[in-house]
Amino acid sequence: MEVIEKTAEGLSREFTIKVPFSELDNKLVAKLEEMKGQVHLKGFRPGKAPVSFLKKMYGKGMMGELIQEAMAEASQKALEGNNLQPAMPPHPHIKDGLLDEVVAGNADLEYDMHVEVLPEVEPADVSKLSFTRLVAEVPQEDINQTLGNVAEQNRTYTPRGKTAKAKDGDRVLIDFVGKVDGEEFEGGQAEDSTLTLGSGQFIPGFEDQLVGSKADDAKTVKVTFPDDYQAQHLAGKEALFEVTVKEVQGPDKADIDDEMAKNLGFDDLKTLTKNVEERLQDQFKGQSRLHLKRNILDELDGLHSFDLPPGMVDAEFDQIWQQVQKAELDEDDKAKSEDELKEEYRKIAERRVRLGLVLAEIGKRNEVEVPQEDMNRALQMQAMQFNMPIQQLAEVYQNNPQALAQLRAPLFEDRVIDYIIERAKITDKTVSKEELMKDPDDIDMSEAMPKKKPAAKKKSAKKATKKKAVKAAKE
């Protein structure tokens, strides 16, 4: 095999790779020798057919497979021999018609290979970085409100009289059949379904039309599915529901006491209250970490500048742009041209690639690992999401290394962020609950920074629906 470097510009490399036909032919003969004993040909005893005969029968088909294997092996050796780390899979190119000539044994295998390589990244010393962590105490009113919500969610109901008219807050026991364009649709029927009026559980307008109904009433409810309804074939469609009200139930008093706590599996109200407080504290800690993580990523982005592999940026941009196209643009963006929007989102893609490379290098140099238990939890969550047995999903990932890498990537990023938090100087700043719960894009973190020159801040990516489409870009 011969490897000739043709060009080396920035992160782009191009090689010409030559594999003599004799090497391919030797591999072909070796494979044919292996299969001799498995081939049964008329006129030959098992295992006695000459290789030359097998070559005529199977050579061309097997040579195609051998060429693919040889190209993969040669490309890998070219990268290893030149100590290169590819940013994306290499792109081989064979001259038109040459492949047929190689298969026929009339030419050596020769092809060009273009590859983008990873840049050299020298990450900042994280032990010299300083960050502010926003923290807040859980207000007592939040604990009380949560307890009230728990009591409301577990409220019991008692049937009212046959002549009682349903009002907001009551629960009705109903049967219903829904139709669109005169045809019943999947999921539009139910029997003995309970619905609390005013809860917003059903399509807008459905519950309102049942206010005032009594037991044994038959109602025709007319509604329109929202334009963004999850079942796309129903989105924006008008529907008629034939509803039979079987019972009207009134809410019982929702007392927040030991009895309620015991009904929920706790020893007493004190134990339930402590559980609620701990859950709220976990939410506050999660939001605090979200702000800190954004602060860290902004700082790392401002501290590092290096060439980015165009292919990686293109792939990241394509992924973000697909999300943007599915989202509704805010008013600011509606006034921009598609080219302006693409330029904006390409900068976000560049940020993501740059930060990904920096975090990867920090993790690599400091031997940051993702524990297997983290991977197992991620698998369990996805198995629940896709309603699949976890063993079946695990097999899917085992057979798809790229998908497994995508599953691992956010876990690895969080582990690297943890590593940085453990070694950087972190100063806590107590803020109000309202300040803590703000979206990080809406907070000027420069006001919270320690007394030092802050890194250049990036502008907020977007707001409203657009912000949702690219939230991961800054995290």
N, C-alpha and C positions, 0 to 999 in steps of 0.2 A: 504494500500500500504506500502511496506517495501523497503527501499533503503539501500544497503550495499556497502560501498566503498571498492573495491578490491585492487586497486593500485593507487598510486599518485606519479608519477615520472616526474619531470620537469613540463612541460605544459600538460602532458598526464594524464588523469583520466579514471578509469574504474569502473563501478558500476554494481552490480547485483540488478535488480529491480523485485519485486514480487507483483503481483496483484491477490488477491484471486478470484477464480471463482465466489464466491458468489457476489462480487461487479459487475462483468460483467453480471451475471444472473439478478441481480436487475435492471441494466440499460436496459437489454433486455426486461424484463417484463414491465418496464415503457414505452418503445417505443411501445410495442405491445398494451398496454392499449390505447396509443394515437391514434393508427391506427385502432382500433376496429370499430369505426363508419364509416371509409372510405372503409372498406372491405365488399364486397358482396359475400357471399359463399352460394352455393346451400345447402338447408336444414336448413339455419339459417336466422332469421330475421336480418335486418341491425343493426349492433352494438351488436348483441347477441351471436356471436361466442365466445366460451370460450378461454381464453388466452392460455390454455394448447393445444388446437387444433391449434391455430395460431402459437404456438411455434414449433409444429411438421412440419407445412408447410413452415414457413419462418425463423425459428430460426437460422439454420446454415448460411444462407446467410447474415442475419443481424448481427450475431455474428462476422463474419469476419470484417465487417465495425466497429463494436464496439471495437474490439481488436486493430485496427489501431488507433482509436480515443483515447483509453485508453493508448496505448504506447506513443502517442504524448503528452498526458496530464501528464502521469507519468514522462516522460523524462524531461519535462519543470519544474515540481515540484522538481525533483531531482537537477536540476541546480540551481533553485531559493533557495531551502533549503540549499544548500552548498555555496550560494553566488558566483556562477561561471558564467563567461561570455564566451560563446563558441566562438572560433575563426572560426569554420566551423560547419555545421550541424552535430549533433551526429550520430554515427553509431551503430544501435542496431543489436544484433545477437541472434537469437533463435535457440535452438538445433533442429536438424532435427527430424521431426515427432511430436514435441511437439505441434505445432500449431494445427494440426488435433485433438490431444487429448483435447486441450482447447476448440475448437469448439464443440467437441462431449460432453463436460461437464465432462470429466474424469480427468482433471488436472487444477491446477492453472496456470496463465500466469506468466512465469519467463523468463527473458532475460538479457543478458549482454549489457551494453552500454558503448562504448568508445567515448571519446570526448577530443578534444584539446581546451585548454582555452587560453584566451588572457593573455599576460604577464602584470605585473604591470609596467607602464611606468611613470617615473618621468621626465617630460620635462624640458629643460633648461629654465632659466629666460630670455625671449626674450628681455626684457628691458635692459639687460646687454650686448647684442650682438652688434657688429659694422660691417657695411658693406659699400662697395664702390659701387656707382651707376655710370655707364658710361653714359655720355650724350654728345650730339653733336648738333651743329647748322645745320639747313638745308641750304646747299650751294645754292647760287643764280642760279648756272648753273643747279642744279637739278630742280628748279622751271621752268627755261626756257625750259629745255629738256621736262618736263612734258607738258608744254603748247604746245610745238612743236608736241608731240605725240597726244595730244587732237586734234590739228589742222589736223594732218595727218589722224587720225581715222574718222574725220568728213569732210574729203575732198570730194568735189563734182567731178563728172566726166561728160565729154561731148563726145557724139558719134563722132568718127572719120570717115573718108570717107570709102566707100566700099572697096577700094583697100589698105587701111592702114594696115600694118603688125603690129601685137601685139608685144610689147617689155616689158621688166621688168618695173613694175610700172603702166602699163596699166591695165584696168579692162575689162574682157571679159564676155559677156552674153552667157551662154551655156545651151544646153540640153545634158544629158549623160545617158548611160545605161551601167552598169558594169556587167561582168560575170566572174565566177570562174569555171574552168573545163567545160566551155560551158554553165553553168547555171547561170541565173540571181540570185542575192542574195538580201536579204532585206536591204534597205537603200542604194542600189547601183544605184538608179535612181533619176533624178531630171530634172525639166524643169524651164527655165528662172532663172537659178542659176548664181549669179555673183561671179567672182573669180578675185582677184587682183594678177597678176603674180609676183612672187617673195616674196609673203607674207608668204608662208609656211603653208597655210590653209589646203591644201590637202596632200595626201600621197606623200612622197618624190619621185620626178621624174615626177609627174603629170603635174605640172605647166611648167616645163622646156620644155616639149614636145608641149606646146601650143604657145611658143614664135615663132613668125614669121607667125602665122596663120592670116587669113583674114575673114571677114564676109562671111557667107555661106560655109565656109570650113567644110569638114567632116574629122575628125581625128580619128585614132585608137591609143589609148594611152595604153601602156603596163607598168605596175608597179608591184611591189612586196610589199605586206603588211608587215610592221615591225614585228619582232618576238614577240615584247611586245605589239602588237595591242590589244586594249581593247576588241574587239570581238574575243574571242579565236578561234572560228571556221574559222576565216579569217587570223589569225596570221601566217606569213611566207608564205602565198599562193600568187601565181602569179595571176594577174587579167588583163583582157582586158576591156577597156572602149571605147565604141563608142560615140564620142563627136561631136556635131554639134555646130559650132561657129556662133552665130546669130548676134553678134555686138561686135565691138572693141571700147572701150571708153578710152579717154585720160584724165589724171588727171588735174584738174584746179589748179590754184595757191592757196596754203593754207595760207592765210594771218592770222596772229595773231592780231586781232583788235577787236574793239567794236562790229562790225557786227557779227563776229564769236561768241563772248560771248553772244550776244542777241539771236542768233540762238540756243544756248544751254540753254537758260532760265535765263541768268544773266543780270543785269542792264547794265554792261559795262565790259571792259577788267580788270579794277582794281578789281572789285568784283570777277571775275573769278580767277584772280591771287591770291587773298586772300584765296579763297576756296581751290585752289591747294596747297598753302603753308600750310594751316591748315591740309589738308589730309596727306601731307608729314610729318608734325610734329607729327601727330598721329602714323604714321609708325615708326618714330624714337623713340617715347615714348614706343611703344610696344616692339621694339628691346631692348631698355634700360631696360625695366622691365624683359625681358627674361634673360638677363645677371644677373640682380639682383636676380631673382628667383633661377637661377642655383647656384649662390653664396650662397644664404640662405640654399638651400637644401644640398649643399656640407658641409656647416658648421654644420647643424643639424645632418647630417649623421655621421660626425666625433665626435660629442659630445655625442652620445648615443650608448650604447651597452647593449643588453639584449637578452635573448633567444627568438627565433622566432618560431611560430607554424609551424611545418613541412608541414602540409596540406596547409596552406596559401602560403608558399614558392613554393610548388609543383604546385599549381594552377596558380600562377603568372609565374613560369618558363614555364609551358605548353603554356600559352598564348604568351609569348615572343618567344618561340622556334617555334611556328607556323608561326610567322611573319618572323623569320630568314629563315626558310625553303622556304618561298615564294620569298625571296630577293636573289639577286646575291651576292656571297661573294666577298670581295676584295682580292687582291693578298696575303696579309698577312694571311688571314684566310684560303685560299685555301691550304696552306702548313700545316695546323693544322688538327689533327684527330678530329673525331666527339666528342670523349670524352673530348678533350681539349676545344673545343668550348662550349660544354654543361657545363663544369665547369665554364667557363668564364661567360656564361649567367645566371648560377645559382647565381653567386655573384650579378649580376644585379638584379635578382629577389629578393634576400635577401635585397638589398638596397631599392627597391621599397616597400617591405612589412614593413621594419623598418621605413622608412620615413612616410608611410601611417599611421602607429600606432602612431608615434610621433605627426604628424599633427592633427590626430583625437583627441588625448588627449589634445593638446593645444586648439583646437576648443571647445571641451567639457567643459574644465575648465573655458573657457572665454566666454561661451555661444554664440559662433559664429553661425550665422544662414544664410541660403541661402534665400534671398528674393524671394517671389513668382514671381516677375517680371523677375528675372533671369531665373527661371524655364520656364516661359512662352516664353522667348526669345529662350531658348534652344529647346523647343518644336517646335516653329515656324521654326527654322533652320532645324530641322530634318524633319519636315513636307514638307518643300521645297525640301530637299534632296531626300526623298522617294516619292515625288509627291503624298502626301496623304492629305486629309482634316485634319486640326489641331484637330478638335473635335474627329475624328476617332482615330488619333494617341494618343490623351490624354486618351481615353478609354482603348487602348491597355496597356498603362503604368499603369493605375489605376488597371488593372487586373493582373499586373505582378510586384509585389513589388521589385523583384530583378533587373529588368530592370530599374525601376524608381530610385533605389539606384545607379545604374551605370550612369544614366543620371545626378544625383545630385553630384556624387563624385568629378568630376573635378571642378565644380562650388564651392563646399565646400572648396576644396584645395586652390583655388584662393582667397577665402574670408579669409582663415587662413593666407595665404601669405600677404594679405593686412593688416591683424591685426598685423603681425610681423613687416612689413615695418613702420606702424604707431608708433610703440613703440621702435624699435631698433634705434641705432644711424646710420644715413645714411649720408655718405659724397659723394657729387657729384664730379666726375672727368671728365673734358672736354677732349674728344678724337676726333680724326678725324672720318669722316663718314665711311671710310674704316675699321677702328678699331671697330666701333660700329656695323657694319653690318657683322662682322665675326661670324662664328658659335661659341657659347660659348665653345665647345670642343677644339677649336683651340687657345684659349686665356689662358695664364698663369695668373690667377686672383691673384696669390700671389704677383705679382708686383703692383697690384692696392690696396692691402689691407692696412689698417691703420698700423701704427708702433706698432705691437703686434705680438706675436707668432701665426702664422696661423695654422688652423687645418690641419691635414694630408690630402693632396689632393688625390682624386681618379684619376686614369689614365683615359684618354679618352676612352669611350666605344668602338667606332669603327669609321671608316671613310667611305666616299662614300655611296654606297647602304646599307651597313651594318649599318651605322649611322642612316639612315632613318628608318630602321626596329626597332631600339630600342631607338629612340629619346625620346619617352615618359618615358623611364626607368629612365632618369636622371632628368626629369622635374616633 
